[in-house]
């Protein structure tokens, strides 16, 4: 801990902190127009300069590290005059009307603070680019702080914005060199979020205005779990932004989390219960709807038995909701016919990881992306389906991490990969076996880890000896040399971590696919340490939670087996529980077609797609 004197008062800071970090913590405000806590400081605006004792020149607070006994002055007359001069220069030709229109913008607040807003005069004609579906660009408000350039490069890794020319000719343009909509932008909104002036601005913010209140929440889309801040005005959402200090998304969002919330106010959204009468929908009160459902479920259960009813939970619902759903099915209706899409999509992962590792959950966190030396991504188009994690993997590769992509398609991450193993669909197991063969035959395995942490080593060595890269290559279509080099890289450049998605799990051999991938991690000792492990990429926002809560015909809460744990749960819930085997969702659809299933309660789940799929399969 360092002792630092700031404006004649002693404060304490830590090694690695900058002066600006400490100033923010103790509540001393200085302008820092090119600074964003998500970026490496680059000090181009020079507005945060401070006086450090012993230094002849003013120093940028954003990038000057603290030292013990450092003495700093932040608001001397010399510094204030300098800052005002910087702001006046930046405000030259700046449109004053925008300062009044958007007073919350960081640059506008500092102009007001130094009393120079009335001096700004706009002598240029604004050229507004509204071609982009979510953002508007008005470079008449650009002060060349470069935040948009840096955040696109360092956070998203898209490299859309570029600085051209020098001196007073300097300007920032997109890589299209024309309309923003024609650029390579993926609509993450990071540039609009970082811009201190509104030169790049969300169209939603322009249309709906500044929020009065902010509510912190979690994104409702994929399984990454990005934390968000929801702006509310007059009890309506007016914008969504990333939570800057979120551990998962690190102040970043994708197009879905940031912009895809207007469905909340869709004109055709149902806002109250309805009951179908004589083939037509009739609006009802909640009491009427609840009474109707309860009476019909009771009647069907008495006439046809509890197993004539099924309930579908939701991987988009909360843990509490899913717990109540499965308990209602078992303790109230009396059936194990309860399922949800988490089992449909990721049961192979849960089963494989439970069998091999003891639990069907990820072995490590997303923070290990930055700690890994090698990252393997199998069966997952990460930058499309899990964009924030995809961006982190892309950034890791750009900064030097080795990247192995196993996918039949050439995904975006494949462009950054050290090796892209473009296998034939459905041939993952031969490929993983061949990698394991290389690791074992070339003695690249971690024998100490294997002896202490695994079973069946001698049997496995005999089995894997036959799976040469040449044998696998004939099946999976990947050159033996690529298989060997990828296996060596994974084993030798550790820690190594694995990500996999539905491209691995949604096969008839999905469980075995995941088991074969886990085997490679076990062989190399890449489990149970930083920068290593097995990371299944969940599809919807609460796939893991809905499964763990027991929305599965075969398990209770906590993944406890229905076969072996029934008595324990009967004691906990103080009621008799069904002993009959529950139906999975596909089996429910078959039972409905056969006339055996009489009622289905579907909660937060679009089952229509699966009904269509089953009908398609029956046509063959």
N, C-alpha and C positions, 0 to 999 in steps of 0.2 A: 504494500500500500504506500503510495506516494503522498507527501505533504506538498500542497501547491497553494501559493498565495494568488488569489484572484481579486483584483481591485481592493487590496489591503486586507482581505479576509482569508483566513486559512480554510482550505477544503482538502478533501482526500480523494485521490483517484487511483486507478489501477494501471499496472503495466499494460501497454498495448492500447490504452485509451488515447484519443486525441483531445486537444483542448476543447474542441467543439462538443465532443461527447460529454465532457465534464460541465461545460456551460449549459447544455440542455438539461442535465440532471439537477443543477442547482438553480435553474430558472433565470439565467442571464441570457437575454435575447440579443443576438446579432444577426444581420442578414447573411444568408448563405445560399445564394440563388442557384448555384450549380450543384448543391449538395442534396443527396437523397440517401437516407440511411441504408437503403438496399444496394447501394453502389459503392465501389471503391472510390474514395475521394480523388478528384482530379483538378480541382482548384483553377478553374478558368475565369470565373467571374470576379475574383479578388475582393468580394464584398465582405468577407469574414476576417479580414486581416486584423491582427491584434499586435500589441507591443509585448515582446518577451525580453526580460532583462538580460543584458549581455549580448543581444543581437542588434546589429546596426540597422537592419531592414525590418519592416513589419512582416509578420509571419502569418500564413493562412491557418486559421484555427481548425479548418476541416481536415487537414492532413499532418499537422504538427503533433507529434506524440508527446505525452506528458513525461517529464523527468522529475526526480525528487528535488525538492527545494525550488522548483520553478516559480518565477514571479511574473505574473501576467496582468496587463492592463487592457481593458476592452473598450472603454469609452472616453479616452482623452479627447481634447478638442482637435488635436491633429488627426486622430483616427476618424472622428465624426465628420470632419471636413472632407477627408478623403472618401469616406463612404458616400456622402452626399454627392460628391463629384462623380463617382462611379454610377450612382443611380440616375443622375441628370444625363449622363452620357447614354445610358441604356434607354432612357425615356425620350430621347430625341426622336421626333417623328412618331411617337407612340400615340395611338388613338385614345384620347381622354374619355370619350364616351364609354369605352369598355371598362375603365376604372370605376366609373359610377355604376355601370350595369352589373359588374361582377366584383363587388368589394371584398369578397372572401378570398380572392386569389392572392397568393403569397406576395407576388411582385407588387400588386396594387396596395396591399397593406403597408409594405415598406415605403412606397412612394408617399402615402399619406403620413406615415410616421415621421418622415423627414421633411414634410411640408412642401413637396415639389410637384404635386399633382396638377396644380393649376398652370404650371410652366410648360407642361407637355402640349405639343401642337402636332396634329397629324397632317403632314404635308403630302402623304402618299395616298393613292387610291387603293382601298382594300381589295384583295383578290381572294374570294372565299371559295374553297373547294368542298362541295357537299356531296361528292360522288360516292364516298364511303358509306355503307349502310348504317354504321354506328357512330362514326366520328366526323367532326367537321374540322377543316384545316383553314386557319387564317394567319398566314405568315407575316401579315402586317403587324401582328402582336408578338412575333418571335424576337427574343433578346439574345439569341445565340448562346444560351446557357449550356446547350448540348445534353441536357438531361434525357431528352427523347432518344438521342443517338446512343447514349451509354446504357440506358435501361433496356432498349431493344437488343443491344449487343450482349449485355451481361446477365440479364434476367431471362429473357425469352430466347435469345440466340437466333433471332430472325434476320438481323442486319438490314432492316428496312430503310432507316434514316442515315443520311450521309452529309458530311460537311464539305462544301466546295468553296473554292476561291480563298482569298486572304484579305486581311485588313478590313476596310469598310465595305469590301465587296463580298465578304463572307456571308453565306446563307446555308440553310439546311433544306435538303430536298429528299423525297422518297426515291427508292431504287427504280421506280417507273420513269422518273424524270418528267412525269406528266401528272395525270390524275392519281390521287391517293388510292382510289379503288382499283387501279391497274397495277398496284405494287404487290409485293410478296407478303403483305400484312396478313396475319392470322387472327386479327381482331381480339387480341388479349387485352387491349386497352391500357397497357402499361405506360405508353407514351403520354396518353391523355391524363393518366393518373399522376405522372411525374411533372408535367408541364406547369410552371409557376404562373403563367400568364393567361392560359386558355387559348394559346395559338393552336393547340390540338385539344379539342374539347368533345366530350360525349354529347351526342345529339339529344339524349334523354335529359341531360342537365340543362341544355339550352331551352328545351321545350317545357320542362317541368319545374325548373328553378332549384334553389338551394334548399336542402333539407333542414327542418327544424330540430329533429332528433335523430340519433344514431343508435341502432340496436345491433348488437353482436350476435352472430349466428353461424351456422355451418351450411355450406353449399348443398343443395338437394339433388345434385346430379350424380357424378361417378363416385367410386369408392375411395378417392384420395382423401376426402375430408377437409377441404380448404375452408379456413375460417374467413368469414365475410363481415362487413359492416354495412347494414341496410339503412339507407337514408329515408326518412319518413317525413312527409309534409302533409298536414291536414288529414292525418290517419291513412295516407296512401304512400306506397313505395314510390320514390322518385329517382332512386339510383342505388347501385350496389358497388362496393369497392372492396379490395382485399384488406384484411386486417394486417397492418404492417408488422406486428410482432408475433404473428402466428408461426408456430413451430413447424407445421406441415408445409404450408405454401409460401412462407417467407415473404409475405407482401405481394403475392402474385395471384392472378386468376386467369382462366381461359375465357373464350368467347361465351360459353354457356353460362358459367357462373356469374360473369359480369353483366351480360346484356340480355340473357334469355329468361326474363322474369315477367314480361308483360302479359303472359298468358293469365296471370292473376286477374286481369281486368278484361279478359276476352268476353265479348258480348254474348256468346253462346254457352258460357259456363253455367252449370247448374248450381244454384245457391240455396235450394231448399229441397227437402225430401219429396219424392213422387212415388205414387203407387199406380201400377197398370190396372185399369178397369176396362173390361170389354175391349181390350186391344189398344186402348189409348192411355196416355199418361195423365194422371190427375195429381195436382199439387196437394200436399198433406202437411200437417204439423208434425213436429218430431214425436210427440206423444202418440199420434195416430200411426206413424210409420213403425215405431218401436213395438207397439201393441200388435200390429199386423204381422210383423216378422216373428215375434215371439209365439203368437198363436199358430202360425203356419208351421214353424219348426217343431213345435210341440205336437201338432196333429200328425205331421209326417213321421216323426219319431215313433209315436204310438202305433201308427198303422203299419209302417214298413221297417221299423227298427232304427236304432241310432246310426248304423253303418250305411243307411240310405242317404245320409247327409254328409257333405264334405265342406271344409272351410279352407280358404286360401289366404295366407298372410301376405305380408309385403316387405320386400327388401328396401323399400323407400320409407317404411314406417319406423317409429322409434322402438327402442328395446322394450319400453313399457307396454306399448301397443301390442307388439308381437308376443310378449309374455302372456298378456291377457287373452289374446286370440287362441293360442294353443291350449291354455288352461281351460278356456271356455269350451273348446272342442272336446276335451277329455273329461273334465270334471262336471260339466253341465250337460252337454249333448250326450257324451258317453262313447265317443269314437276317436280312433287314432287317425282318421282321415283328415289330416291337416298338413299342408305343404306350402312352399313358397318358391320363388324363382331362384333363391340362393342355392337350394338343393339341386334344382334343374341345371343351373349353369356351373356351379363350383363344387358339387359333391365329389367329383374325382379328386380335386385338390384336398378337400377336407378329409376324405377317406385315405388318400395316399399319405398325407402328412401325419394323420393320426396313427396309421399303421407303422410308419417308419420313424417318426420323430416324437409321437406321443400326443400331439395336439394339431388341430387343423387350422392353425393361425400362423401368420408371418413370424419368422424367427428374429427379425430385426427391423429397425425403423428406416424411414426415408433419409434420415440424416447420414446413414451409412453410404449413401450415394457419393457424397463428397469425400468419404474416407477410403472408398474402394479403389484399388489399382486396376482391377478388371471387372467389367460388368457384362453379364450374359443376359440377353433378352430373347426369350423363346415364345413364339406364338402370340405376340402382342404388338399391335401397332400403337405404341405408347403415346406418341405425340398427337395422335388422333383421338384415342379413346380415354387417355389419362394425361391430358396436355401439360399439366403443371409438373407432374413427375417426369414426363417426357422431356420437358425443357430442362429439368435438373440433370437428367442423364445426358442430354445433348451438351450442356455446359461442361459436365465432367469430361466428356470426350474431347471437347474443344481445348480444355485445359490439360490434356495429356493422359487421361485414363484410357486404358484399352477397352474396346467395345466389340463384343461378339454378338451378332444378330442372326438368329435362326428363324427363318420365315420364308415361305414360298414366294412372297411378294417382295419387291424392292421398296420397303418403307422409307420414311424420311430418315429414321435413325440409321438405316443401312448406308446412307450417304456419308455418315460419320464413322462407320464401323471399321475396325482393324480387319475383321473378317466377316463376310456375309455368307452364311451357309444356306444357299437357296435350294432347300430340299424339296422333294416331291411331297405333296400333301399326304399326311397320314403315315409318314415314315420316320417319325421322331425317335422311336425306340431303337431301331438299328443304328441311327446316327449317335445317340447317347451311348449305346453299347460300344460302338467303335471308339468314341472318345475315352470311355472307361478303359478299353483295351490298351490304348496308347499310354494312358497314365500308369497302368499297372505294369505293362511290359517294359516300359522305359524307366521304371522305378521312380516315378514322379509322385507317387502317393505318400501320404503322411502316415507312416506305419504306427507311430506312437498313438496318434489319434484313433486309428482303426482298431488297434488292440484294446485300448482303454474304453472306447465309446461305441463300438459296433459288435455285431454278432455275424457268424457265418462267413468269415473271411476266407477260409480255405476252400469252401464250396464255391464261393464267388470267383476266386482266382481260376478254378478249373472251368467254370462256365464261360467267363469272359475271354478266355484264351482263344476261343474259336471266332470271336467277333472282330476280325481284322478290319481296318479301314477299307481294304479292297473288297471284302465281302459286303460291307455296308454300302459302299459306293454304288454297287450294282442295283441296290434296292432304293436308296434315297436320292441318287443322282448327284451327289456331291463328290468332288474329286478327293481321292485319298489324301493328297498333300494338304488340302484345306482342313480336313478332319484332324490330321496329325498336328498341324501348326496351331489350330484352335485349342486342342487339348493341352498342348504344351504351354500355351499362353495362360490358360485358365489355371493350370497347376503351378506354374513357376512365378507368375506375376500376381501374387496374392497380397492382401486379402481380395478375394473374388466373391462377388455376389450375383444371384440369379433372380431375374424377374420372369414371370410367365403369365399368360392370359388364356382366353378361351380357345385360342388356336391350338393349345395343348390339351385342354380339358374336354372340349366338346367332340370327342371321338368315342367310338365303342371301346377303345383301349385307353381312354383318358386317364384313368387311375394309374395304369401302368406307365403312361407317358411321364406323369409327375414323379412317380417312384424312380424311374430311370434318371430323371434330372437330379433328384435328391441324392442319388447314389454318387454322382460326380462330385457334389459338394462334400459328401462324407469321405470319399476317397482322398480328397485333398485337404481335409480338415477345415473346410470353409463353413463351419457352423459354430455358433457360440462365441464369436469374437467380432470386434468392430470391423465394419467394412465388408462383412461376409454374410452369408445366409441365403434363405429361400423366401422370396417375396411374391406371393400370389397377388395379382392385380384384380381386385374385385370390380364387378361391373357397376352395380348401383350403389347408392350412398350408404346403405346399411346391410349389405350382404352378410358380413361377418356377424353383426348383432342379431339379425333375424334367425340365423342358423343356431347361434349359441343360445338364444332364448327358447329354442325347441319347436320352431315351426317346421317340423319334419316328422313324417309318420313313424320314423324309427328311433327318434331320440326325444328325451325330455330336456328341460332347461339344463344348461351346462354340458350338453352333448352326452348326457347320461342315457344308456341304452334302455329302450322300452322293454326289451326281453329280460334284462337282468335287474333293473332298478325299480320295477313297478311297485313292489311292496314299500320301498323307502318313500316313494312319492305319495303313496296312499296314506302313509303316516304323516307326511308333511302337510298334505292338502286335506287330510281328514275326510276322505271319501273313497269309494271304490272307483277304480280306473279300469278302462277296457283292456282286455287281454288279446283281442283279435288284432291281426296285422292291419295296419293302416294302408290306404291307397296312396300312391304317388300321383302327381298331377296328370301325367299321361294315362295312368290307369283309371283315374276319375273320369276322364273324357271317354274312355272306352266303356266304362260302366254306365255313363249317361246315355251313350248311343244304344247300349244293350237294354236300357230301361231299368237297370238296377239302382242307379243313383237318382234320387227324386228331388234333391235340393242342394244348391251350392251357394255358399256365402263367400263372395270375392271381395277382398279388402285391398284397395290400392294396387291393383294388378290388372294388366290388360291380357286376359286369357285368350282373346280372339285369335291372336297369332298362332297359338299352340293348337287351337281348334282347327284352324285352316291347315296347319301342318299335318295333323292327324288325318284329316279328310284327304289330303294329298297322298299320304302314305297308303291309305286304304284303297286308293284308286289303282294301285299297281298289283 
